[in-house]
Each structure stands twice: as structure tokens, then as C-alpha cells.
Amino acid sequence: MRLSASTVETVFRRAIVISCPVFLCHRLGAMRSHELKAQIAELHPYEIPAIYSLEVVDVNASYLEWVNQNTL
């Protein structure tokens, strides 16, 4: 079987599972980010979906101000 670049083959509970993971990048404040993660967990078909956040440790101050003003 040929797999595309976006297809992943894994073993889950002794069965081969072929899926197409989605990488979601969003610009939300902490409160909205928690809301988004909760909604993804509720809608996701996996029993335990991989949902995680990456902390931004260095960002342009004017861009951060824009994100805070436009996503809250």
C-alpha cells in the first residue's frame, strides 16, 4: 500500500490504523485556546486525541497586542 505524505500508519490495540492527522495552528488567547481544545476533544473520534499547546516564549510585542485585541 502506498501512503501519501499526510497519511500515518500506526498500531492501536493490536490493529493497524491508517489516518490523516491534522495539524491545527491557531492564534488565540489562553481562555479561547482552552475552549477550542475542549471542543476538539468533544468532537474528535479518537478515545484519547493528541491535543497539546506550544508556549510562545518570544513574540513581537505589537503582534502579541494585535492577537490579544482581535481574538478575545
N, C-alpha and C positions, 0 to 999 in steps of 0.2 A: 504494500500500500504506500502510495506517495502522499506525504503530508505537506501542506502549504506552510509557509514561514510563520503564519499566525496560528497554526494548529499544534496542540500539545497532546502527547500521548502519555498517560500516567496510569499507575496501578492503584486502584482504590477498592478495598475489601476483596482482594484477590480477583478483580476483574479489570480488564484493560478499558480505560475510558478515554475517548478522544473528544477533546473540547477546543473551543476557540476562546481563550481568555481575553478579557477586555481590560485595558489599562485606562483608567479614568484620571485625568488631571483636572483639578478644579481650583478656582480662586475664591475661596470662601473664608470668612472669619471662623473662629473656633466653634461658636454656637451653631452656625449653619452647617459646619462640617459634621458635627455630631448628628444633626437632623438627617443629613444625607446618608451617613453611614447606617443609621437606624433604618432608613427606608430601603437601602440596598439589601441589608440583612433580611428584612421582611419579604422582599420580592425575589431574592436570589434562590435558584433551585437547589443549590448545594446545602447540605445539612450544616456545614461549617465553611462558609465562604472566606476567602482571604481578603480581609478589608483592613487596610492599615494606612497611616498617615506618615508623611515625612516632614519633619520640622524644618522650617526655613530658618537658617541661622544667620544669613546675611542677605539683605534685600535693600534695594534703592529706597530711600525714605519717601520720596514723592510717589513712587509706585505703591508702596505699602499704604500710604494715605489714600490713594485712589481706590485700592481694594477695599479698605475699611469703609469708605464713603459710598461705594457702589454695590456692596454685597450684603450689607446688614439689613 
